Amino acid sequence: MSETGEENIRHLDEMTCLLYLERQLDRARGLEVSAHTQECESCRTLLRALERETRLLTRAMLEDTEPLPSRLALFQEAARRSMQWIWGLAFGLAATGVYALYTQYIDPWQQQLEQAGFSGTNLLGLLIFQSPFWKGWQSMITLLEFLALATLGGLGVMFLRRRIRRRSALALVFAGLCTALMMPAQTSATELRHADRVTIAKDEVIHSDLYVAGGQIRIAGTIEGDLLVAGGDVEVSGHVLGDMLSASGQVRMTGQVDGSIRGYAGNITIKGKVGRNVMTCGGDINIDRDATVGGSVTSLSGRLSLDGHVQRDVLAMGGQANISGFIGGSAKVRSDELNIDSSAEIKGPVNFEGHKPPQVSDQAKLASPVQFEKITHGPNYSNPHYYVWQVIWLAAFILYGLVLFALMTPFSQEAVKSAEQYGAAAGLGVLVLFGVPIAACIACVTVVGLFIGISTLFVWSAALYFAQIIVGTVVGQWLMGRTSDFWPFVGRMAVGVVIVRLCTTIPHLGGWIKFVVILWGIGAISLAVFRRFQPAQATSAPSTPAVQPLPPTTTVGGPLPA
């Protein structure tokens, strides 16, 4: 205390008042201060002022964020309202890009698949589950159906348990589920034959699918199912009611196949009747003048000779294509050479892509002149569509980066920081860029790893585009400086992506630049993922200096008076 005034009143100092407010004084000293403040107006005013300051400081320390000034708050609200038209423009560009992508790529590709005979509603089911690749899929489908129904049933019970109050309704649901599970599955039989020389006699009938493997194979009988054959020399002169799948050195089909023919061989000759489509891949493919194909023909070969009768379209790619037969639909050929003889008749349009114009006989019967397009390597800079597509792809990249940055802001910032470690990102990028697809393809071989492999390939493909966005953000930060705010971060990403996309369009160097960018970016993403899953190391607490004990006659407010 301090003495002031003529009456020598002992007033409290600020330190004593603060210790009193913090409850740091002993009981006797606290009672003495409390009694003094009730009698002394000056000390009471000082105590209230210190209490008010202490309360304000405590409240300021407990606040997480300091409120923005009024002008900054109004600017932030105006910027938030103005972002609505930006989002509308971004999604409009995205819709335009999706429509252009569908019309330019997906729809023509789907039409080509329909021309090739894949006209089913589900291409994956048509290729795998409904084709003669492996009839054992039916058993696997039964297991998958059981697991799917069990999962759906569990989810239904979890979501509807609050609404299903009566036990009778719950019993009805489980009864329906059990009935679906107890439905009998379709059974299919398969016969397997393998030897150096396999022969199916003319009067022999196989009442199921037939798998044949051998050096020399002769099929003269009747196959009521599908025929899957693998051998060195294969000749089919009988009747196959299903499809024919072949992987052989030399194949000759002089009989009848009611379904489709799909296969690979060094030399394929078709002289019989095919009810549906032909899709072949080989060195030399010959469709004889006596052959009839009820559907379409898809060929990938070194040399194609089409002398027979094809009811629908022809899609051919290879080194040389010779057409002297009948084509009821259109013909689309991409090869080095195309020769159309005098006996050829094509009812639909003919499109040819090659290095030199086709050789067309004057006596050939064509619905329209051949549309020739010379194969050019690299982009066509004189075509305005090239620049339109570049703008569409640029908008798609920026929109993709905006969505990813909004959904994964901390991870995106970590990936950008990882990209600044050039050596580690490049080394890990080489491993991930080439190792992940190889491992995913190996996993797809097994049934258990099919879903994992396909999912990994999908994520890997998406990461290739995200890698370019990460590198673009690094370039933007080089030019405009680093930031941790969201919209400035997005702005740097947009500027960097524009620069990266412009660099990838440079002739002769754009492809290499794009490869380096993808390698660098995917390595940065992998490094960020690795650090995310790496366990954090516990840091040891710093040692505190030893506190010397106070003397026995000392209190918090100071030594006791004598």
C-alpha positions in Angstrom: 0.0 0.0 0.0 1.0 3.6 -0.5 0.4 6.6 1.8 -1.3 9.7 0.2 -3.1 12.8 1.5 -2.8 14.6 4.8 -4.5 11.9 6.8 -1.9 9.4 5.7 -4.4 6.9 4.2 -2.8 3.7 3.0 -4.2 3.1 -0.5 -3.8 -0.2 -2.6 -1.4 -0.4 -5.5 -2.2 -1.9 -8.9 -0.3 -5.1 -8.4 -2.2 -5.8 -5.2 -5.5 -5.2 -7.0 -4.5 -7.5 -9.8 -3.5 -10.3 -7.5 -6.8 -9.9 -5.7 -8.7 -10.2 -8.9 -6.8 -13.3 -9.9 -7.3 -14.8 -6.4 -3.6 -15.1 -5.8 -3.6 -13.5 -2.3 -3.9 -15.6 0.8 -7.1 -15.5 2.8 -6.1 -13.0 5.4 -4.7 -10.6 2.9 -7.7 -10.9 0.6 -10.1 -10.1 3.5 -8.0 -7.1 4.3 -8.2 -5.8 0.7 -11.9 -6.5 0.5 -12.6 -4.5 3.7 -10.4 -1.6 2.5 -12.2 -1.3 -0.9 -15.5 -1.0 0.8 -14.3 2.0 2.8 -12.0 3.7 0.3 -13.7 5.0 -2.9 -10.4 5.6 -4.7 -9.2 2.1 -4.3 -12.7 0.8 -5.2 -12.7 2.7 -8.5 -9.2 1.4 -9.3 -10.3 -2.2 -8.6 -13.3 -1.9 -10.9 -11.3 -0.4 -13.7 -8.7 -3.2 -13.5 -11.5 -5.8 -13.4 -13.1 -4.3 -16.5 -9.8 -4.3 -18.4 -9.1 -7.9 -17.3 -12.5 -9.0 -18.6 -12.0 -7.4 -22.0 -8.5 -8.9 -22.4 -9.8 -12.4 -21.5 -12.7 -12.1 -24.0 -10.3 -11.0 -26.8 -8.0 -13.9 -26.1 -10.9 -16.4 -26.3 -12.1 -15.2 -29.7 -11.0 -17.4 -32.7 -11.2 -14.7 -35.4 -11.2 -11.0 -35.2 -14.3 -9.5 -36.9 -13.6 -7.7 -40.2 -14.0 -4.0 -40.5 -17.3 -2.9 -42.0 -15.9 -1.9 -45.4 -14.1 -5.2 -45.8 -17.3 -7.1 -44.7 -19.4 -5.3 -47.3 -16.8 -6.0 -50.0 -16.7 -9.7 -49.1 -20.5 -9.9 -49.3 -20.6 -8.1 -52.7 -17.9 -10.5 -54.0 -19.9 -13.5 -52.7 -23.0 -12.3 -54.6 -21.0 -11.6 -57.8 -19.7 -15.2 -57.8 -23.1 -16.5 -58.8 -22.7 -15.5 -62.4 -19.2 -16.8 -62.4 -20.4 -20.2 -61.3 -23.2 -20.1 -63.9 -20.7 -19.3 -66.6 -18.4 -22.1 -65.4 -21.2 -24.7 -65.4 -22.4 -23.4 -68.8 -18.9 -24.0 -70.2 -18.9 -27.4 -68.6 -22.2 -28.4 -70.1 -21.0 -27.2 -73.5 -17.8 -29.2 -73.1 -19.8 -32.3 -72.2 -22.1 -31.9 -75.1 -19.2 -31.3 -77.5 -17.3 -34.3 -76.1 -20.4 -36.5 -76.6 -21.1 -35.4 -80.1 -17.5 -35.5 -81.3 -16.2 -38.6 -79.6 -18.7 -40.8 -77.7 -21.6 -40.8 -80.2 -19.4 -41.7 -83.2 -17.6 -44.3 -81.2 -21.0 -45.8 -80.1 -22.2 -45.8 -83.7 -19.0 -47.6 -84.8 -19.6 -50.2 -82.0 -23.2 -50.7 -83.3 -21.8 -51.2 -86.8 -19.4 -53.8 -85.4 -22.3 -55.7 -83.8 -22.2 -54.4 -80.2 -25.7 -53.0 -80.2 -26.7 -54.2 -76.7 -27.7 -51.8 -74.0 -24.8 -52.6 -71.8 -21.5 -53.0 -73.6 -19.7 -54.4 -70.6 -22.3 -57.1 -70.1 -22.3 -57.8 -73.8 -18.5 -58.2 -73.9 -18.1 -60.2 -70.7 -21.2 -61.7 -69.3 -23.1 -62.5 -72.5 -20.2 -63.6 -74.7 -18.6 -66.9 -75.1 -15.4 -65.8 -73.3 -16.2 -67.7 -70.2 -19.5 -69.4 -69.3 -18.4 -69.7 -65.7 -19.4 -66.1 -65.3 -22.9 -67.4 -64.6 -21.8 -68.9 -61.3 -19.9 -65.8 -60.5 -23.0 -63.7 -61.3 -25.0 -65.7 -58.8 -22.5 -64.9 -56.1 -22.5 -61.2 -57.0 -26.3 -61.1 -57.1 -26.4 -62.6 -53.6 -23.9 -60.1 -52.2 -25.7 -57.2 -54.0 -29.1 -58.2 -52.7 -27.7 -58.7 -49.2 -26.1 -55.3 -49.2 -29.3 -53.6 -50.6 -31.3 -55.4 -47.9 -29.0 -54.2 -45.1 -29.2 -50.6 -46.4 -32.9 -50.8 -46.7 -33.4 -52.0 -43.2 -31.0 -49.3 -41.9 -32.8 -46.5 -43.7 -36.3 -47.8 -43.2 -36.1 -49.1 -39.6 -37.7 -45.9 -38.2 -40.6 -46.1 -40.6 -41.3 -49.8 -40.4 -43.0 -50.0 -37.0 -44.8 -53.2 -37.4 -43.2 -56.6 -37.3 -45.4 -57.9 -40.1 -44.1 -55.3 -42.6 -40.5 -56.2 -41.6 -41.3 -59.9 -42.0 -42.8 -59.2 -45.5 -39.6 -57.4 -46.6 -37.3 -60.2 -45.5 -39.7 -62.8 -47.1 -39.4 -60.9 -50.4 -35.6 -60.8 -50.1 -35.4 -64.5 -49.3 -37.7 -65.3 -52.2 -35.4 -63.4 -54.6 -32.3 -65.2 -53.2 -34.0 -68.6 -53.5 -34.9 -68.2 -57.2 -33.1 -70.9 -59.3 -30.2 -69.7 -61.4 -29.8 -70.6 -65.0 -27.5 -73.5 -65.5 -25.2 -74.0 -68.5 -23.2 -76.9 -69.6 -19.8 -76.8 -71.3 -17.8 -79.5 -73.0 -14.0 -79.3 -73.2 -11.8 -81.2 -75.7 -8.1 -80.9 -76.1 -5.6 -83.0 -78.0 -3.0 -82.7 -80.8 -5.7 -83.5 -83.3 -9.4 -82.9 -82.5 -12.2 -83.9 -84.9 -16.0 -83.4 -84.6 -17.6 -85.7 -87.1 -20.4 -84.6 -89.4 -23.1 -86.6 -87.7 -22.0 -85.6 -84.2 -24.1 -83.1 -82.2 -22.8 -81.1 -79.2 -25.7 -80.0 -77.0 -23.8 -77.4 -75.1 -20.9 -75.0 -75.6 -17.7 -76.5 -76.9 -14.2 -75.5 -75.9 -11.5 -77.0 -78.2 -7.7 -76.7 -78.0 -5.2 -78.5 -80.2 -2.8 -78.4 -83.0 -5.2 -79.4 -85.8 -8.9 -79.0 -85.3 -11.7 -80.0 -87.6 -15.3 -79.1 -86.8 -17.8 -80.8 -89.1 -20.7 -81.5 -86.8 -23.3 -79.4 -85.1 -22.6 -77.2 -82.0 -25.8 -76.1 -80.3 -24.0 -73.6 -78.2 -21.0 -71.4 -78.6 -17.7 -72.5 -80.0 -14.4 -71.4 -78.5 -11.4 -72.8 -80.4 -7.7 -72.3 -80.0 -5.2 -74.2 -82.2 -2.7 -74.0 -85.0 -4.9 -75.0 -87.9 -8.7 -74.7 -87.5 -11.4 -75.6 -90.1 -15.1 -75.2 -89.3 -17.3 -76.9 -91.9 -20.2 -77.7 -89.6 -23.0 -75.7 -88.1 -22.6 -73.5 -85.0 -25.8 -72.3 -83.5 -24.1 -69.7 -81.2 -21.1 -67.6 -81.6 -17.6 -68.6 -82.6 -14.5 -67.2 -80.8 -11.1 -68.2 -82.2 -7.5 -67.6 -81.3 -5.5 -69.6 -83.8 -2.8 -69.5 -86.4 -5.0 -70.2 -89.4 -8.8 -70.3 -89.5 -11.1 -71.4 -92.4 -14.8 -71.2 -91.9 -16.7 -73.0 -94.7 -19.9 -74.0 -92.8 -22.5 -71.9 -91.0 -22.4 -69.8 -87.8 -25.7 -68.4 -86.7 -24.2 -66.0 -84.3 -21.1 -63.8 -84.6 -17.4 -64.6 -85.4 -14.8 -62.9 -83.3 -11.2 -63.9 -83.1 -7.6 -63.4 -83.9 -5.5 -65.4 -86.3 -2.6 -65.0 -88.7 -4.8 -66.0 -91.6 -8.6 -65.9 -91.6 -10.7 -67.2 -94.5 -14.5 -67.1 -94.4 -16.4 -69.0 -97.2 -19.6 -69.9 -95.4 -22.6 -68.1 -93.9 -22.4 -65.9 -90.8 -25.8 -64.9 -89.3 -24.7 -61.8 -87.4 -21.3 -60.0 -87.4 -17.6 -60.6 -88.0 -15.0 -58.9 -85.9 -11.5 -60.1 -86.7 -7.9 -59.2 -86.1 -5.1 -60.8 -88.0 -2.5 -60.6 -90.7 -4.5 -61.6 -93.7 -8.3 -61.6 -93.7 -10.2 -63.0 -96.7 -14.0 -62.9 -97.1 -14.6 -65.1 -100.1 -17.2 -64.4 -102.8 -19.3 -67.3 -101.5 -19.4 -65.9 -98.0 -22.4 -64.1 -96.6 -22.4 -61.9 -93.5 -25.8 -61.0 -92.1 -24.5 -58.1 -90.0 -21.4 -55.9 -90.2 -17.7 -56.5 -90.6 -15.0 -55.0 -88.3 -11.5 -55.7 -89.4 -8.0 -54.8 -88.0 -5.5 -56.5 -90.3 -2.5 -56.1 -92.5 -4.5 -57.0 -95.6 -8.3 -57.2 -96.1 -9.9 -58.8 -99.1 -13.7 -58.5 -99.2 -15.2 -60.4 -102.1 -18.4 -61.7 -100.5 -21.8 -60.3 -99.4 -22.1 -58.0 -96.3 -25.6 -56.9 -95.4 -24.6 -54.0 -93.2 -21.5 -51.7 -92.6 -17.8 -52.3 -92.9 -15.2 -50.8 -90.6 -11.6 -51.6 -91.5 -8.2 -50.5 -90.4 -4.9 -51.9 -91.6 -2.3 -51.7 -94.3 -4.3 -52.5 -97.4 -8.0 -53.0 -98.2 -9.4 -54.5 -101.4 -13.2 -54.4 -102.0 -14.8 -56.3 -104.8 -18.0 -57.6 -103.2 -21.3 -56.2 -102.0 -21.7 -53.9 -98.9 -25.3 -53.1 -98.0 -24.4 -50.2 -95.7 -21.5 -47.8 -95.4 -17.8 -48.4 -95.5 -15.3 -46.6 -93.3 -11.7 -47.5 -94.1 -8.5 -46.2 -92.6 -5.4 -47.8 -94.2 -2.5 -47.1 -96.4 -4.2 -48.3 -99.6 -7.8 -48.8 -100.7 -8.7 -50.6 -104.0 -12.4 -50.8 -105.1 -12.7 -53.2 -108.1 -15.2 -53.1 -110.9 -17.5 -55.8 -109.4 -17.9 -53.9 -106.1 -21.2 -52.5 -105.0 -21.6 -50.3 -102.0 -25.1 -49.0 -101.0 -23.9 -46.4 -98.4 -21.3 -43.7 -98.2 -17.6 -44.5 -98.3 -15.1 -42.7 -96.1 -11.4 -43.3 -96.6 -8.5 -42.0 -94.5 -5.1 -42.8 -96.0 -1.8 -41.4 -97.2 -2.8 -41.4 -100.8 -6.1 -41.3 -102.8 -8.0 -44.6 -103.3 -8.0 -46.6 -106.5 -11.7 -46.8 -107.6 -12.8 -48.5 -110.8 -15.2 -46.7 -113.1 -17.5 -49.8 -113.3 -17.9 -49.9 -109.5 -21.4 -49.2 -108.2 -21.2 -46.6 -105.5 -24.0 -44.7 -103.8 -21.8 -41.6 -103.6 -18.2 -40.7 -104.4 -15.5 -41.8 -102.0 -14.8 -39.2 -99.4 -11.0 -39.1 -99.0 -9.2 -37.5 -96.1 -5.4 -37.5 -96.1 -3.9 -38.6 -92.8 -2.0 -35.8 -91.2 0.1 -36.1 -88.1 -0.3 -33.5 -85.4 -3.0 -30.8 -84.9 -4.4 -28.8 -87.8 -3.6 -25.2 -86.8 -5.5 -23.8 -89.8 -8.8 -25.3 -88.7 -10.9 -23.0 -86.4 -12.3 -26.0 -84.6 -8.9 -26.7 -83.2 -8.9 -23.3 -81.3 -12.5 -23.8 -80.2 -11.6 -27.1 -78.7 -8.6 -25.6 -77.0 -10.9 -23.0 -75.3 -13.3 -25.7 -74.3 -10.6 -27.9 -72.8 -9.1 -24.8 -71.0 -12.5 -24.0 -69.4 -12.9 -27.6 -68.4 -9.5 -27.7 -66.8 -10.2 -24.5 -64.8 -13.6 -25.8 -63.7 -12.1 -29.2 -62.7 -9.5 -27.4 -60.7 -12.0 -25.1 -59.1 -14.2 -28.1 -58.0 -11.2 -30.0 -56.6 -9.8 -27.0 -54.8 -13.2 -26.3 -53.2 -13.7 -30.0 -52.1 -10.1 -30.7 -51.1 -8.6 -27.3 -50.2 -6.0 -28.6 -47.6 -4.9 -31.5 -49.8 -4.6 -29.3 -52.9 -2.4 -26.9 -51.0 -0.2 -29.8 -49.8 0.1 -31.1 -53.3 1.2 -27.7 -54.6 3.8 -27.5 -51.8 5.0 -31.0 -52.6 5.4 -30.0 -56.3 8.1 -27.4 -55.2 10.3 -30.4 -54.2 11.3 -31.1 -57.8 13.5 -34.2 -57.3 11.2 -36.1 -55.0 8.1 -35.3 -57.1 9.8 -36.3 -60.4 11.2 -39.6 -59.0 7.9 -40.6 -57.5 6.1 -39.5 -60.6 8.0 -42.0 -62.7 7.1 -44.8 -60.4 3.4 -43.9 -60.1 2.9 -43.0 -63.8 4.1 -46.3 -65.1 3.7 -48.6 -62.1 0.1 -48.0 -61.1 -1.5 -48.9 -64.5 0.6 -52.0 -64.7 -0.5 -53.1 -61.2 -4.1 -52.3 -61.9 -4.1 -54.3 -65.1 -2.6 -57.3 -63.2 -5.3 -56.9 -60.6 -8.0 -56.9 -63.3 -6.9 -60.4 -64.3 -8.3 -61.9 -61.1 -12.1 -61.8 -60.4 -11.5 -60.5 -56.8 -9.3 -57.6 -58.0 -11.4 -56.6 -61.0 -13.3 -53.9 -59.1 -10.1 -52.7 -57.5 -8.2 -52.6 -60.7 -10.9 -50.7 -62.6 -11.3 -48.2 -59.8 -7.5 -47.7 -59.6 -7.4 -47.0 -63.4 -10.2 -44.5 -63.0 -8.5 -42.6 -60.2 -5.2 -42.8 -62.0 -6.8 -41.3 -65.2 -8.4 -38.5 -63.1 -5.0 -37.8 -61.4 -3.4 -37.2 -64.9 -5.6 -34.1 -65.3 -5.3 -33.0 -61.7 -1.5 -33.2 -62.1 -1.6 -30.5 -64.8 -3.7 -28.3 -62.5 -1.2 -28.7 -59.7 1.7 -27.7 -62.0 -0.3 -24.8 -63.3 -0.9 -23.6 -59.8 2.9 -23.7 -59.1 3.5 -21.7 -62.2 0.9 -19.2 -61.1 2.5 -18.8 -57.7 5.9 -18.2 -59.4 4.4 -15.3 -61.2 2.0 -13.8 -58.7 3.5 -15.0 -55.3 2.3 -17.5 -52.7 -1.0 -17.2 -50.9 -3.2 -19.2 -48.6 -6.6 -17.6 -49.3 -9.0 -19.6 -51.5 -9.9 -17.2 -54.3 -6.4 -15.8 -54.8 -5.3 -19.4 -54.8 -7.8 -20.2 -57.5 -6.8 -17.2 -59.5 -3.2 -18.3 -59.6 -4.3 -21.7 -60.6 -6.3 -20.3 -63.6 -3.4 -18.2 -64.7 -0.9 -21.1 -64.5 -3.3 -23.5 -66.3 -3.6 -21.1 -69.2 0.2 -20.9 -69.5 0.6 -24.6 -69.2 -2.0 -25.3 -71.9 -0.4 -22.8 -74.2 3.0 -24.5 -73.8 1.5 -27.9 -74.6 0.3 -26.6 -77.9 3.8 -25.7 -79.2 4.6 -27.8 -82.3 7.1 -30.6 -81.8 7.6 -29.7 -78.1 4.1 -29.6 -76.7 3.9 -33.4 -76.3 7.1 -33.5 -74.3 6.1 -30.5 -72.2 2.8 -32.2 -71.4 4.6 -35.5 -70.5 6.9 -33.6 -68.1 4.0 -31.7 -66.6 2.1 -34.9 -65.9 5.1 -36.6 -64.5 5.9 -33.7 -62.2 2.3 -33.2 -61.1 1.4 -36.8 -60.5 4.6 -37.2 -58.4 3.5 -34.2 -56.3 0.1 -35.7 -55.7 1.6 -39.0 -54.7 4.0 -37.3 -52.4 1.1 -35.4 -50.7 -0.9 -38.7 -50.4 2.2 -40.4 -48.9 2.6 -37.7 -46.3 -1.1 -37.8 -45.4 -0.9 -41.5 -44.5 2.5 -41.2 -42.9 2.1 -41.3 -39.1 3.1 -38.1 -37.3 6.1 -38.3 -35.1 5.5 -37.3 -31.5 7.7 -34.4 -30.5 9.3 -34.4 -27.0 8.1 -31.7 -24.7 10.8 -29.1 -23.8 12.2 -29.4 -20.4 11.2 -26.6 -18.0 13.7 -25.1 -15.6 13.4 -26.0 -12.0 11.6 -23.5 -9.8 13.4 -22.5 -6.7 11.2 -22.9 -3.6 10.0 -19.7 -1.9 11.1 -18.9 1.6 8.5 -19.9 4.3 7.7 -16.3 5.2 7.0 -15.3 1.5 3.5 -15.1 -0.1 2.4 -14.4 -3.7 1.9 -10.8 -2.9 5.3 -10.4 -1.4 7.0 -11.1 2.0 4.9 -10.8 5.1 5.5 -7.7 7.1 7.5 -8.2 10.2 
